[in-house]
Amino acid sequence: MTIKSKGISLTIEGKRIIQNIDLEVCPGKLVALLGPNGAGKSTVLKVLAGDIAPSQGTVEYENIDLFRMPIIERANLRSVMSQSQSIAFDFTVMEIIEMGWLHNNHEYYAPHYRDALTEIVQMCELQSLISRKFNTLSGGEQKRVHFARALLQLWIPETEAYPRYMLLDEPLANLDIYHELKILEIIKNHLSKNIGVLIILHDLNTANKFADNVALMKEGKIVKKGLTKDVLTEPILSATYQTKIKVNDTTPAITYM
């Protein structure tokens, strides 16, 4: 059971933004979407999330056409963290996180709300921020809050554990090293909860260390996809980024020359 795109393309005002994208996100696996700026990574994520309908192709969740799926059903299967999410109103951090909770009317899940919220706030180490106004936070702090909201949206009791997905657009941007590693640790732990993750990254070494599979994009197309070790090779990376890139198989580390 997966998220699967088949031949998705998007044309806006006569310009082809992405072309013939086939991707698969499986529960328990992390797929990193990589590529230069303007490659179309965020557009692909938005189509997979259902925020933009493709001009061609299909997106299926568990073999069901995403764009025929009711919004609430879609929200129960996937959470989305966009690259930037401005908040016009003066909400507190707690209120932003609470926006992820979908189970108020669920007879079994609803009583778990307070425990689930406390668990995620503590997991993301946001206790000191929950009473702050969201718009007073730094960019990195705001990222951490939206990440917590995305986690709360997918919370279900461990006895349920049906397949769910997180679609994350540069969740590590603006974070210091400690919080970057903390979020990666949380993501890794959630893979065991039958959650699949699609994450857009710019750091090749992070992808090399944490991703099960990689899709490498350039100019709206997938250059190469597959197991991380098969995609992150010197010839492929150097050609895609137009930069001499060295892959050290013993460290392992990826360096730029």
Order of alpha helices (4+ residues) and beta strands (2+ residues): beta-beta-beta-alpha-beta-beta-alpha-beta-alpha-alpha-alpha-beta-alpha-beta-alpha-beta-beta-alpha-alpha-beta-beta
